[in-house]
Amino acid sequence: MSEHVINPFQHIVEPLDPSDPEQKFYNLSKLGDNRYDHLPFSIRVLLESAVRNCDEFLVKYSDVESILNWKQTQNQTVEVPFRPARVILQDFTGVPAVVDFAAMRDAVMKLGGDPEKINPVCPADLVIDHSIQVDFNRKSDSLQKNQDLEFDRNKERFQFLKWGSKAFRNMRIIPPGSGIVHQVNLEYLARVVFNYDGYFYPDSLVGTDSHTTMIDGLGVLGWGVGGIEAEAVMLGQPISMILPEVVGYKLFGNPEKFITSTDIVLTVTKHLRQVGVVGKFVEFFGPGVAQLSIADRATIANMCPEYGATAAFFPVDDVSIQYLEQTGNYLRFPSSKLHYTINLLNQCSSVVELDLSTVVPCCSGPKRPQDRIPISDMKKDFETCLGAKQGFKGFQVPPEQHSTVVPFQFNGKEYTLSHGSVVIAAITSCTNTSNPSVMLGAGLLAKKAIKHGLSVKPYIKTSLSPGSGVVTYYLKESGVMEYLSKLGFEVVGYGCMTCIGNSGPLLEPVVEAITKGHVIAAGVLSGNRNFEGRVHPNTRANYLASPPLVIAYAIAGTMRIDFEKEPIAINPDGKEIFLRDIWPTREEIQAVERKFVIPSMFREVYEKIEKVNERWNALVAPSDSLYTWDPKSTYIKSPPFFSDLTMDLQPPKSITDAYVLLNLGDSVTTDHISPAGNIARNSPAARYLTNRGLTPRDYNSYGSRRGNDAVMARGTFANIRLFNKFLNKQAPQTIHLPSTETMDVFDAAERYQQSGVPLLILAGKEYGSGSSRDWAAKGPFLLGIKAVLAESYERIHRSNLVGMGLIPLEYLPGDTADSLGLTGRERYTITIPQQLTPRMTVDVKLDTGKTFQVRMRFDTDVELAYFHHGGILNYMIHKMSEN
């Protein structure tokens, strides 16, 4: 808040308790405005932030009016600022953020400003959870070995982060081995009520991971933003957002006894995608909400990006308070005056409903989270996918090859693989590991399976990566951990692991069999993302499932099974065992949960979370405020984003005679644009690392090297499942149009740049869906791409493109590349006027003489300001240097 302006709403400040006038809050009910009573709860959080931060500069009185007038403004593309209470990052996005901060300090000093001003103003927590991989599994020492290897691989990154925790104020680092960012956020970092400088207000946040929305299940409003945008928030810049519509989602009815929270969330995901909630808030209400624990709600909120909403909000109620008590955080909620209650949300823009009694057990796949399949249809669906045309639900395997069987040897025994064989089974990801009911359900299923004499084939890569130490604690105390271990589900680490693509290597005989027989091998995981090429290069079919079903499919060894009609296995006595024979009842699970998931566990684990990792504690990091870049480093490198930056602003320039680098279809994800996992040995990034003296075992992953722009530029569009229409096949390659040569995408872009030629991307619907990866925008920027022309964009990715100064162009309604007859082989001139307005249309002219119009997706005046400065970080550097 400006020190020269008195907040015009100061008159509604009152003490939480008359006996302690130092503890204050903005009492919105004292506004005396009946519009407040007709706002959804999520919009009230936006209102409170605007009221508290009103300074007639960053937040204006008119912004407060716009929010109060939400009933009208929700449909009018009205822009308002939002200042969240905090920011959360994980290390894959956190390392490049700290790299950018370090480089920004250098740039500010170069321009004559004070580098110390580049410092988080908004508190930020960074949880190191994406670095650990499943290199070892099925052994009792797997956890220690994986953690040791994680430190050996990432020591340089970790030292850099430790420097950042010292160099920058308001930045807290949660060490590796603590848990998954969103679960740690839910169990430990979340306040529900934030306390700063004597003021109490609703906790809220933005995060650099799509699934930041998980915290909405606790009544804390939060969502994912681009890493670039998050950096601006950390520097005190509010989020500029369009006031959203709010869809009320009524839950009623009681789930059947065999239904898990995973089944509910996969059903909700498919339903809301059909309804259409892209860019909207979803607010849950109704009697069914009371049937859901906070963990269940968090599971539903976690998958929010998969149904396209910005946030999935469960207002605080008595269940929320009980959860705070259970996790030992009750003292963080000081007053019932900030306690919401869930009533009939007749204030929402629209209402949709789900009868929980209609939910059936299900999975999702084989290539997208939204493609839900009831378990009863799984076998038929997979076999249909086998022969279907190549696409989201098809592998185009010739009919005569559907029964392919490939034998292989492992440990002196012969096994076989066929289409649908499970080779990865992983209980992983914050979506499910935060939920005691499904984790204990998996443990009880394992216990029953062992007692029936069942086992998992030894070549299947099984793993358990809990979301926090609390999970391991209650699995051990309840006595089910030993049965999970016997089935191969040993604890392998505390991190995203398989869900982010850190699944580690498969056994060599398995890989050889898959390759030899062109087998459509399967991975099954309790994660939230199953896009092509993400889980593992050798698993072309990947399914999301509840933890108990992960174990069930591991025991069955195949996705081609009808659990209702076929036995899951035959035990050593020759008896057929069905899934229903080992599936635990809800009553069994709840009894164990009540007995063993207790507050003392949470307190004991989290009291020592920031000090428990001895190798982290022993790390020595420099203490200088400016970072000393090591030119030999292959992990941390000063990025070139600000190398030519001056204080002078350049007028907008038209894009003239641009070539199309890639011609892409629908649902191109950020995994396709900037993969996080394996660095292929024949890739441009591998060649770069080899030239720097590294061997393949030291390549690590793209995610771990996000602090090095040279690697990440070479990793842009390096996903082996990228489908480029120029080639009509899956490959990380394109055609260099002037020479007609086929080459790796990076090499083609480099050749274009040497010729001084601008580049475009053509794409279809939902361009940039998937994880909120800043490098999916930074990489294209470094390749010389000036604009993307797509039918529609994923919200966070469009914001990231804007943040890097790239132009997101969108076809006008009814237009597509096909309808306009675009092949991508044309040269494109896009006329950019000197005077720009949000969402304006501009002209495109081809070298063929054809012209048409497209919309520039700069949605707000603030985004246009970023564009004029060359991106959001340039904008912040100019602002800090001027001051």
N, C-alpha and C positions, 0 to 999 in steps of 0.2 A: 504494500500500500504506500502511496506517495506520502512523504512526511509533511507535505504542505497542505494536504486536503483532509478535512474531517469527514469521516464516513457519514453519509446522510442518513444512515439507518442506526446510528449510535443510540437513538432513543429506545430501541427495542432490546438492548443488552440488559440482561438481569443476572443476578447470581444464581448458581445452581442450588445453593443452600443459603438462606438469609444469614446464617451464623458464620459463613465464610465468603465475604464479598470478593475475594481474590479469584474465585473460580466462577467464570462467567460464560454465558452463551447467548447467541442471538435467538431470541424467542420469536419464531416466525408467526406464531398465532397472534402476537401483538401488532402485526402489520395492520390489523383491522380491515383486511381486504378479503371479501368472501370468495375471490377467485382462488385463493390459496386452498380452500377446503375442497376444491374441485380438481386438484392436481393429483396425478398418480404419485406414488411414493418416490419413484426414481426421479421424477421431475422435481420433487421437493428437495432432493439432495443437490441438484443443479442450482435451484433457487437459493438455498442456504449459502452455497459457495459464492454466488454472485452478490448476495446481500452482504456477507462478511468481508468480501474483498473489494467492495465498491470504492473506487478512488477517482472516478471520472477520467481515468487514463487507460489502464489496461481493462478495467471493468467499469462500465458506465451505468448511470441510473436507468438509461433507456434499455440496457440489457436486462435489468431486473424486471422492467415493465414487459419486455418481450416474453420472459419466462412466465410471469404471472398471467399473461394473456395467451398461454399455451393452447387453449382450446381453438383459437384462431390461427396462431402462428405456426402450429405444427405442420400445416399444409402449405406454408407460404415461403419455404426455403429461407427461413430467418436464421441468421448467423449469430451465435452467442459465444462468449468465452467461458471456459470452465477451468478453474484452478484446483486440481486434485490435491489431496493432502500429502500424497507421496508417490514415488515411482518405484517399480520393482523390475529387476533385470535378472536374467540368467547369464551364465558365462559365455555362451556362444554369441549372444547379443551384447553382453556386458563388456567383453574385451574390445570389440570395435568401438564401443561408446567411449571407453576410457582412452583408446588410441586417438579418437577424434578430439577429446578434451585436451589431451597432451599436445596434439598438433594445433589446436585452436589457441592454446597458450602461446605457442611459438609464433603463430600468425598475428595475434594481437600485439605481441612485443615488437614484431617486425613493422607493424603499422603505427607504432608509437604509443600504444595503449598500455594499460597495466595488466599483465598476464594473470595476476592473482584474481582478477574479476571473473576469469573462467573458473567457476567453482559452483557446485550444486547449491542452489538456493532452496529448492524443494528437496526434502529428505529422500534418499535413495538407498534401497537394500539390494544387494547383488548376491544371489545364491549360486554357488559353483556346483552344478548338477548335471551338465551335459558332456563332461569330458571322459567319463568312465565308460569302458567298453566290456563286452562279455568275451574276453579272451579265454577265461577259464570258467568252467561250470561243472556241475555234478560232483564236486569234491568239497570236503569241509573247509579246505583252505582257499577256496575260490575267491571269497571276498577279499582276503588279505593280498592274494596275488594280483587281483585286478586293481586294487587300490595302489599297490606298489608300482605297478606298470603305469597306472594313470599319472602318478607323480613323476616317474622317470620321463614319460613322454611330454608332460605339460609343465615341467618345472619352470621353464622360461616364462610361460604365460602366467603361471601362478605368482612368480616373483613380480611381474609387471602389475598384476592386480593388487598385490600387497603394497607396491609403491603407490598405486592409486588410492588405496584406503588411507594412506598417510598424507599424500599430497593434496587430496581434495577433502574439504569439510563436508559434513552431512552425507557421507557415503559409508555405509556399513557393509562389510563382506562376510557372508556366511561360508565357512570353509568347506572344501570337498568332503564327502562322506557324511554329510548332515541330512540329506534328503532331497526330494524333488521340489523345485521352487514353489509350485502352487500348493503343495501339501504343507510345506514349511510356512508358507504365507497363511494358510487356513488355520494351522494348529498353533502358530507362534507369533508371526509378525502382525496379524490382523488385530486392530484395536476395537473395531466397531464404533467406538467413540474416540476421536483423536484429541489429545491435550497438548496445546502449544501456547506458550507465553500467557498462561492463565485462561485461555479460551478453550472451551470444549465444543466440538463440532463433529458431524458424522465423518467417520473414516471413509476415504475414497482414494482411488489410485488409477494410474494407467501403467501398463507394463509392456515390455518389449517381446512378449510371447503371446501368441494368439489366445492361449487358454488362460490368460489372466482373469477371464470372466468367471473362473471357478469360484472366486471369492464372493461373487454375487449371491451364492447359495447361503452365505452367512448374513446377508443384508448389508454388505459393504459394496457400494457401487464401484465397479472397475471394468476396464476392457483393455484390449490390446491396441497398441499404436505402433507405428513404425519406429525403429530404433532412432532414426534421425529426429523424428518429432519428439520422442521421449527426451532426447538430449536438450532440446529447446525448453521443455517443461522443467527439467532439472535446473536450467539457468534462469527460471523465473517467468518464462513465457507461458501464458495460458493456452490450453487447447482451444483452437477455434473450431466450433462444431455447428452443424445445422440442427436446430431443435427437432428431435425425432418424434415420430408417431410412437405411441405405446400400445402394444397389443396385449390385452389381458388374456392369460391362458388359464382357464379354469380346470382344475383337477378334481375329480370326484370318483367315488367307488373305491373298493378295496382290491389290491393286487392279489392274484391267485398265489397259492402257497409256494409254487416252484418259480416264481418270478423274482428276478434280481433287479437292482437299480440299473444295471447295464441294459437289460431288456427294455426298461422304461425309457432310458435316454435314447436308445436307438430308435424306438418308436416315436418319441417326441421329435427327434431329428428329422426323420422322414416326413412326419406330419407337418412340421413347421416349414420345411422346404417346399412342400406342396402348397401350403397357405400363402407363403411369400412374405418373409419378414426381414428382407435384406435392408440393412441400414436402420432398422427400428430397434427400440427397446421392447423386450418381452417381460411382462410382470406376472408372476404366478400367484394364483389365489384359489380359494375354494376349499371345501372340506377335505379333499384329497391331499392337500399340502400338509395337513396335520398328520397324515399317515407316513410322511417322509421325514427321516432323520436329516440333520444338517449334512451328513456325508452323502445321503441320497440326493439332496438338493444341490450340493456342490458338484456331484457327478453330472446332473442335468445341466447346470450352469457351465461346467467345463466345456461341454460340447457345443456351446453357443456358436463358435465360428463355423461349425459344420452345418448349422441351419441358417447361417447368414446374418443373424441379428448382431447388433453392436453390443448389447448387454442382455443378460437373462436374470432378472432381479427377483429375489425372494425377500420381501420386507422383513425386518426384524420382528420376531414374536417370542413367545415363551420358550419354544424349542431352541431358539438362538441363545437365549439366556442359559438354558440348561447345558447347552454345548460349551459355552464359556466356562461354566462351572466344572464340567467334565474335564476340559483341557487345562484347568487351573488358571484361567484368564478372567475370572469374574470381576476382579477388582478393576479391570480396565473399563468396566461399564458402570460409571459412577452414579447415574441418575435415571429414574424412570421417565423423566421429562423428555428424553430423546429415544424413548422406547415406542416403536410403532406397533400396531396390531393389524393383522390381516383381516380385512372386512371385504365386502363385495366391492370389487373394483369397477364400479359402473362409470368411473371417470376416464377409462381408457378410450383410445381411438376406436377399437373394435375388440371383440371377444371371440376366442375359439375355445373348444372344450376337448377334454380327453377323459374317457371312462377307464380308470386304471384296471378295472376287471376284464377289459378286452385285450390287455397286453399279453403277448405270448412269448415264450423263450425264443431268442433270435440271435443272429450274428449279423455282420455287415461286411460286404466285400463283393468281388475279390480285389477291387482296385480303388474304391471310394468309400468314405465313412457313411455317406447318406444312402448307400444301396443296401437296405435292410432285407434280410431273408429269415423268415421263421425257421426254426430248427427242423421242423417237420418237412420243409421244402429244400433243405440244404443239398441233399444228394442230387435231387432232380435239377436244382438250379446250377450246381457245379457242372453237371454233365451237359446241360444246355449251353453253358458258357464255353465249354471245350470247343464245340463246333461253331459257335456264333462268330460272326464277322469281327475282326480285330477292333477292339474298342473297350469302353469301360466295363462291359459285361461280356466280352468275347475274346477268345484266344486263337480262333481260326485254325484249329487242329483238324487235319483231314480225318474223315470218319474211320478209315482203315487203321488209323493210329491211336484211336481212343482207348484201346485195350493194351497199349504198350506196357511191357514189363521189363525192367532192366535189373539184372542181378549184380550184386557187388559183395565184396568181402570186407568184413571189419572184425578185428580181434579174433581171427580164425573161424568165424562163422559166416554163413551166407545169408544175405538179406536181399530184398527186392524193393525197387521203387516203381511207382506207376503214377499216372496223372492224379493229382489230389493228395499224394503222400505228404504227410506232415513232417517237415524237417526242422522247423523252429516252433517251439511252444514257450511263450514268455509271459509271465505275470509281471507286468511292467506298467509304468505311466501313472501320473497323478490322478487320472480320471477314475481309476478303480482302487489303487493301493491306498487311497485316503479313506476308504470305506470299510470299517471293521466287519460289517455283515458279509460282504462278498469275500473278504480275505479269510475270515473264519469259516465261511461256507466252503471255500476251496480247501482249507485245512481239514475240515470234517469229511469232505468228499474223499480226500487223499487217505484219511484214516480208514474209511469204510472200504476203499479200493484195496488197500494193503491187506485188510482182514479177509477180503474175498480172494486174495492171492493174485491180484492184478499187478501189472508192471508197465513201464514205458520202454519201448525199444531203445537200446543204448546209443544208436546213431542219431536220435532226435536231440537237437540242441535245446535243452530245457533250462530255464533260469527263473529266478525270483529276485526282482529288484524292488524292495519296499520303498515307499515314498518317504518314510522317516524311521528313525530308530524305535519309535513307539510301536510300529507294526511288528517288528521282530520281537519286541518285548512281550506283546500279548500273544503272539503265535507260540512263543516258547512257554510262557506261563500257563497257557491253556492246554499244552501238551500235544498240539497238532504239528509242530515244526518237525518233529522226528519223522512223521509220515510224509510230509512234503519232501523232505530230504531223501527218503527211500525211493520216491518216484522220480528223483532227479532234480527237484525244484529247490536246490540249495540257494541261499542268499549269495548273490554275485556282486552286489554293490548297491549304493544308495544314489540313484540317479535315473534319468530318462532311459538310457541304454537302448534297448531294442526299439522303443517307440520313436526315437530320434534317428535311428539307423546305426547305432553303435552295437549291433548284434554280434560283432566279431566274426571270425572265420567259421565256416562249416568244415566238417571232416573232409579230407581230400577224396576218399572213396565216394562220398556222397556227391561232391561236386562233379567228379568224373562221371558218375552214373546219370546225374541230371543233364550234363552236357552231351553225353553219348546218346541218350535217348530223347533229347529235346523235351525232357519231362517238365510238365507244369507242376512244379513242387509248391507246397503251401507253407506259409507261416501263419500261426494263430497267436494273437497277442491281446492282452487286456488294455490296449492303448487307445488312442483317439485318431490316429492317422495311419492309413494303409495305402498311400499313393504309390504308383509304380516306381520301382527302383529305390524306395525309401528304406524298407525294412532290411532287405538284403538283395544283392544283384541276382542271386540264384533262386529266389522265391518269387515267381511271377504272380502267384495268387496269394493274397494276404487277407486275413479275416480278423475283424475286431470281435471280441467275445468277452463275457464275464470271466473272472478268474476260475470259477468252478468248471466252466465250459472249456477253458484253455487246457485244463488237466484232462477233461473228458476226451477231447480230440487228440491229446497226446497219447492217452492210453489206446484209443482206437487206431491211431497211426494214420488216419486218412480223413479227408473231408467228405468222402463219398460213402456216407453212412446215414441211415435213417434210424435215429436213436429210439424212435417209438416202436419200430418193427424189428430191428436187428440188434443182436447183443453187442455191447461195447467191446467185449472180449470173451474168450473162453478160458477159464481158470485152469490151473495145473491138474485139477481133478476131472477135467473134461466138461465142467458145468458151464452153461451159457449164463453170463452175467449181463444184465441190462442196466442202462443208465439209471433207471428208476430204482434199482436195487441199492445204489450207492449215493443217490442224491439226498443231501440232508434236508430236514424239514425246517421251516422258518422258526418253529418253536425251539428246535435244537440249537439253531444259530443264536437266537435271541437270549437263550439261557446262558450260553457260554459268554456272549458279549456282555451281559449284565454283570457277570461274575469277574471277568478278567480285564475289561477295558475300563480302567479307573483313573481318576485325576492324578494320583501320585506318579503314574507312569509318565504322563506328559510333563509334569514338573521336573521329574528326575532327568529325563532326556534333554529337555530344553534349557535347564539351568547351566549345563556345561557345553552347549552346542558350539559356542564360539571359541572354546578352548580345548576341545577334546581331541582334535587332530594334531598329533605331535609333530608330524613332518611339516604341516603348515606353520605351526608355532616356531619351528626352527628355521624357516625360510628367512634369509637376509635380503632386504630390499633397500635400494637407495632412498634417501630422505629429501633430495633436492626438489624444489617446486617445479622445475622444468626437467623433463625427461631427457636423459642422454641416450639417443638412439644408437644401437649397435648395428653397423652396416653388415655384419656377418650373420645377423639373426634371420632365421627363416620363419619365425613366428610373429615377431613384432617389428613393424616397419612404419616409418613416417609416411602417411598417405599423401598423394599428390593433389588432393582436392583444393588446397589453398595456395599452391606454389606460385600462381600468377595473380593472386588476389590483390587488388588495389582498392582505394577508397572511392574511386570513380565508378558510377553505375553505367553500364552499357545499355543502349536502347534495345528493345526486342528485335531480333533478326529473323527474317523468313528463312525457311529451310529450302534450299535450292538443289534440284536434281539429285535427290537422295536415292540411294539403292536400298532395297529390302534385304536385310541380313538373313531373316528367317520368316517363313510363311507358316503360321501355326494355326491350330484349330481351337476347339472349345476346351475349357477347364485345364488350361496350362497352369500348373501350380508353381509356387516358389521352389518346390523340390526340383522341378524341371529347370527352372531358371538358375537357381543357385543351390545345388545339392549340398547336404550337410554331412553325408557319410563318406563311404569309401572313395579314395583317390585311385582311379584305374591306372594300371601300370603303363598303358599306352597313351595316356592323356597329356595335353600340354602342361598341366600342373606337375605331373610326374616328371616330365622332361626337365622342367625348371628345377625341381628339387634334386634330381639326379645330377644336373650340372653344378649344383651347390654342394655336391659330395654326399648326398643322402642315399641310402639303400631303401628298397620298398618297405621293409619292416619299420622304417622310421618316418614314412610318409604321414602317419596319423590320418586324420580325417579333414575334410574341408571345414567342418564346423570348428575344429580346434585351431585352424589357421586363419580365422577371420581377422586377425590382427595384421595380416600381410596381404597388401593389395595385389602384389605380383602373383601370388597363388590364387587369390579370389577372382581376379580378372580372367585368369586362365581356366578357372573352374566355372565360369559363367556359361550357362547352357551346356554343361558337361554331363548331364544325366543321360545314361545309356538308353533310357526309355523315352527320350525326346522324339516326338514325331514331327518332322519337318516336311511340309507338302512338296518342297522342292525335290526331295529324295524319295518320297512315298515309302519310307521305312523308318524304323526306330533307330536313331543313332545321334550322337552328339556332334553332328556334322552339318555342313551346308554347301551350297554351290557359290563359288565366287563368280558372280554373273559376268563380269567383263571377260574373264578367261575361260569360263565354263568348267573350271576345275572343282572337284569335290575335295573338301578339306575340313579339318576341325574348325569349329566356330571361331575360336580365338584367333587362329591363323588367318582365316578369311577377314575378320575384323581388322587385324593388324595390317593386312595388305591394303584394305580400303583406307585406313587411316594414313598410311604412307602416301596415298594418292590425294589426301585432303578431301575425301568424299564423305558427306554426312550419311547416316544410316537410319533406317526405320525398322520396326517390327510390325508385322501384320498378325492379328490374332482374332479369335472368336469371342465366345461368351466366357465370363468369369475369369478373365485373365488375372493371374497372380493370386488365385485361391491357394489356401494352405497356410503354412506357418508365416508369421510376420517377420520376414527376413530383410533387414536393411540392405544386405549384399545383393538381393534380387533387384535393387535399384542402383546401388553403387556399381555393381559389375557392368550392367549395360551402359552406364555413364562412361566408364573407363574404356569400353569397347567403341566409343564414338557414336552410340545411338542417341539421336536427338529427340525422337518421339516414338510413341507406340500408338497404333491405330487398332482399336478393338471394339467388339460389340458391347461389352460391359466389363467392369473391373471389380475385383475384390476390394473392399473399402480400405484396408490397411495398405495394400500394395499401391493403390492409386495415390494415397497420401505420401508413401515413400518416394514414388516417382517425382511428385511435386517437390518433395524435400531435397531432391538431387538436381532440381532444375530441368528435368525432362518434361516433355509435354505429353500428357495423356489425352489422346484424341479418341472420340467415340463416334461411330456411325450414327447418322440420324435415324429415327424410328423407321423400320421397314427396309433399311439399307443393310447389306452385308457385302463381304468381298465377292461372294458368288453373284448376288443380284446386280452388282455394279460391273461384273465381268473382270475383276482384278485377278491377275495371275501372280503378282508379286515380282514379275520380271520387268515391270515398267520402272521408270524413274519418276520420282514424286517431288513436286514443288508445293510447299504449304505456305500460303501468304499470311504472315503474322502482322496485324496492324500495330501502329505505334500506341494507340489508345485501346487498352484491353478492359473488358468487363467480365465478371464471372459467367461461365457457361455460354460464352458467345460462340457463334458459328463462324468458321473460317473456310476459305476456298482451297481446294486441292486441285492441282493441274498435273496431268500426266504427260510424258513425252509423246504419247500417242495422240494428244490433242483433247482427250476426254477430261471433263471437269466435273466435280461434285463438291458438296459441302459436308463438313464434319463439325462436331461440337468439341470445343476445348474444355476439358474437365478440370479447369481451375474453378472450384465451386464457391470460393469466398474471396473477398477483397484481401484478406490476410494471405491466402495462397498466392494471389497475384503479386503481393509485395515480396514474398519469398522468391517467386520466379524472376522478378526484376533484379533481385540481388544475386541471382545465380544459384539459389537454393537456401534452405532454412539455416544451415550452419553459417554460410556466408553472411546472411542477414544478421545472425547473432554476433558474428565477429565485427561487422560494421558498427552494430549498436554498441558493443562493449568498447570498441576503439574510439568512437565519438565521445563517449562519456568519460 
